[in-house]
Amino acid sequence: MYAHEVVPAMDTLRAAVDAMEEIVAADYWPVPTYDDILFYV
């Protein structure tokens, strides 16, 4: 069930969040971006 239902739902959600991350100003983004995690930790 996890592989067939949860993972696809997470992939869909991630696509939406990744798209939002590109258009929302950093001041309004409440969580670390991938850039922050990869290069500034």
C-alpha positions in Angstrom: 0.0 0.0 0.0 2.7 2.4 0.9 4.6 2.0 -2.4 1.4 2.3 -4.5 -0.5 5.0 -2.6 1.7 7.0 -0.3 4.8 7.5 -2.4 2.8 8.7 -5.5 0.9 11.2 -3.2 4.2 12.4 -1.8 5.6 12.8 -5.3 2.6 14.9 -6.3 2.9 17.1 -3.1 6.6 17.5 -3.6 6.1 18.7 -7.2 3.7 21.4 -6.0 5.9 22.5 -3.1 9.0 22.7 -5.4 7.1 24.9 -7.8 5.9 27.1 -5.0 9.5 27.4 -3.6 10.5 29.1 -6.9 7.8 31.8 -6.8 7.5 32.6 -3.1 9.8 35.2 -1.7 12.4 33.9 0.8 10.9 36.2 3.6 7.6 34.3 3.3 9.1 30.8 3.0 8.9 29.3 6.5 11.2 26.2 5.9 14.7 25.9 4.7 15.1 25.7 0.9 17.1 23.0 -0.8 19.8 25.6 -1.5 19.9 26.4 2.3 20.2 22.7 3.2 22.8 21.8 0.5 25.1 24.8 0.8 24.5 26.7 4.0 24.3 24.1 6.8 
